[in-house]
């Protein structure tokens, strides 16, 4: 099972990117987690640009989304919502109208932050967005990681054993969930 993992953060020491790297290590047998790393290269969405010359990066990303068996997001929270760069990428990959890449995919949505509320509002906003895109969003279990500075080491490796255990359980549940929608099933 091929899972495309998308962090909504551009920070070098992002808790969300670190969480997805930990997911690569903690993924259950038979699940390959592929980290998407070109979020910051997307141009700002502009319909005129899309109509004139659809960016190659967007076309390639849409193909990666389409060929994945599922999508795993980890989102920070900015001003009580998802990051602008993540929303921008979602918008690009939903275009042109009628040819979006997001529909009929299983989604796992996690969130991480340095604060204790663990980006919960952004997590829920992203769930609603992906439902609107026609995706199948796993409702439970949920994964919220607060106080990131306490669970990652100085190299941004997941160091907290309890969090590792919870992440492994979440990924196992997502694998089971995604298998229900797998193109290969």
FENHU-V394498 format. One record per backbone hydrogen bond with DSSP energy under -0.5 kcal/mol. NH is the residue of the N-H (numbers start at 1). CO is the residue of the C=O. E is the energy in kcal/mol with one decimal. If there is no record, write none. Layout:
nh;co;e
NH;CO;E
NH;CO;E
//
This chain:
nh;co;e
3;1;-0.6
3;32;-3.2
4;70;-2.3
5;3;-0.6
5;34;-3.2
6;4;-0.5
6;72;-2.7
7;36;-0.5
8;74;-2.5
14;11;-1.1
18;14;-2.2
19;15;-2.1
20;16;-1.9
21;17;-2.2
22;18;-2.3
23;19;-1.7
24;20;-1.6
25;21;-1.2
26;22;-2.5
27;23;-1.1
31;28;-1.8
32;1;-3.4
32;30;-0.5
33;31;-0.6
34;3;-3.2
34;32;-0.7
35;33;-0.6
36;5;-3.3
41;38;-1.6
42;39;-1.3
50;46;-2.4
51;47;-2.6
52;48;-2.0
53;49;-2.7
59;55;-1.9
60;56;-2.7
61;57;-2.2
62;58;-2.8
63;59;-1.7
64;60;-1.9
65;61;-2.4
66;62;-2.6
67;63;-2.1
68;64;-0.9
68;65;-0.7
69;2;-3.0
70;2;-1.0
71;106;-2.5
72;4;-2.7
73;71;-0.5
73;108;-2.9
74;6;-2.0
75;110;-2.2
78;81;-3.0
81;78;-1.3
87;83;-2.2
88;84;-2.5
89;85;-1.9
90;86;-2.5
91;87;-2.6
92;88;-2.5
93;89;-2.3
94;91;-1.3
95;92;-1.6
99;96;-2.8
101;93;-2.9
104;134;-2.6
105;102;-0.6
106;69;-0.5
107;136;-2.9
108;71;-2.5
110;73;-2.7
110;108;-0.5
111;143;-1.3
112;75;-0.9
113;145;-2.1
118;115;-0.7
120;117;-1.4
123;119;-2.2
124;120;-2.2
125;121;-2.3
126;122;-2.7
127;123;-2.0
128;124;-2.2
129;125;-2.3
130;126;-2.6
131;127;-2.1
132;128;-2.2
133;129;-1.4
134;131;-1.7
135;130;-2.6
136;105;-3.5
137;135;-0.7
138;107;-2.8
138;136;-0.5
143;109;-0.6
145;111;-2.8
146;144;-0.6
147;115;-2.3
148;113;-2.5
150;147;-2.4
151;148;-1.5
152;148;-1.7
153;157;-2.5
156;153;-2.1
159;151;-3.2
160;151;-1.4
161;159;-0.6
164;160;-2.2
165;161;-2.2
166;162;-2.4
167;163;-2.7
168;164;-2.4
169;165;-2.0
170;166;-2.4
171;167;-2.8
172;168;-2.1
173;169;-2.2
174;170;-2.6
175;171;-2.5
176;172;-2.1
177;173;-2.5
178;174;-3.4
179;175;-2.2
180;176;-0.8
180;177;-1.0
181;178;-1.5
182;178;-0.7
185;182;-1.0
//
